[in-house]
Amino acid sequence: MNRNLRPSSKVGTQEFNSNYRAKQYDGKIAGLYDLEETLGRGHFAVVKLARHVFTGEKVAVKVIDKSKLDEVSKAHLFQEVRCMKLVQHPNVVRLYEVIDTATKLYLVLELGDGGDLYEYIMRHETGLPEKVAKEYFSQIVRAISYCHQLHVVHRDLKPENVVFFKKQGIVKLTDFGFSNKFYPGQKLETSCGSLAYSAPEILLGDSYDAPAVDVWSLGVILYMLVCGHPPFQEANDSETLTMIMDCKYDIPLHVSQNCRNLISRMLLRNPEKRATLSEISKHPWLSSSKTVTVDSVPLVSREQLSDEDHNLIVQKIVNGNVATKEEIQESLDKNEYNHITATYFLLAERKLRCKRQEQAAKNKRPEELAVFQNTQDAKKDASISIKPNLLNVPRTPGDLPQRSRKCSIVQ
């Protein structure tokens, strides 16, 4: 790789931008990534399947045209980036690299391999078996709990924003386009999200408690998991809105009493009476879950690698003329999101995958890591191609899909 095109430890420096601007958009990002087919498209952005040139690993790249964004949309975009940098968790899609140029922003993201939860639910008319639903839901709860510990509210929780990673046997949360930082006890005022999943207080345009709106959306997701359809989905938005405001929904008879109780604790009109995430995690319906532990599917950080593995990865990067040892160490110490750290973590994740596979060959793979593959339609799922909504394009108020329309205030 031409070292003249290698970004420094600071993403979006003048040197890197000028080198990039000298090139036409030709399917590569300064020789760092080969961009392949389009996975999704919006008014201001496109999501591309890409190959990290040095490692050969597949990633997703969101290409956002900043010149088409208004100031509000730009604020949403950079807030998304800030929140994704904060939330590094095994059940959250990982942000590897940010490349900021004069006209475009490139977000290099972890690539799912099994479609999204909405697609999966829609293939189960009466909902998933509760054992399976419990595994997925507990992972989503864990991801949101971690976000809230860091004072990050998602505000757009829905099955479309939960993607499968079949090889790891887990699901991960994505699309932080409406996320924001919050302070405990301080209300937020921005109305955003998707109608069918939004809490009543958001739809009314009231100021609201940040954690409570995510809890409401979790209630909608759990209902869909076990029932196979949304609790509030009428012929038109006006009727759907009325159902949400009245908090009227029916739970099919096949749903267990414990699960019914948990849904009812989250789908409460009064946000102050909704269950907290701590109460949700300790609820009897979830307490029996034997879901994947964080340690089972580790998020790669320098501390999780042995010195031997770390040194091998560093040497590989140095030998490939990607960066010097000093540049690698500086980027890791500063927790940068540049091409050096992206290369390092992609290689580290490959190393850990190999170790997990070796361990799985020695020990029988735990049942909980194979929930997705062990369901009745696993063979069908194996043939799923990457869908356009696998990684949703960052959205703005004017860029929402039909089934996820935003209702910002009750007229």
Protein Blocks (a to p, Z undefined) as FASTA:
>chain_A
ZZklpccfbehiaklmmmmmmpccehiaehlaccdddfbdcfkbccdddddfknopacdd
ddddfklpcfklmmmmmmmmmmmmmmgcfkbccdfbdcddfkbccddddddfebpfklmm
mmmmnopafklmmmmmmmmmmmmmmmmmnopafklacfklpccdfknopacdehjllgcc
ddehiacfbdgdjfklpcfklmnopacdfklmmmmmmmmmmmmmmnopafbdcfblklmm
mmmmnopacddfklcfklmmmmmmmmcfblmlpccfklmmmpmklmmpccdcfklmccdd
fklpcfklmmmmmmmmmmnomacfklmmmmmmnopabfklmmmmmmmmmmmmmmmmmmmm
mpccdfklmmmmmpmklmmmmmpccdfklpacdddfklccfklcccfbdZZ
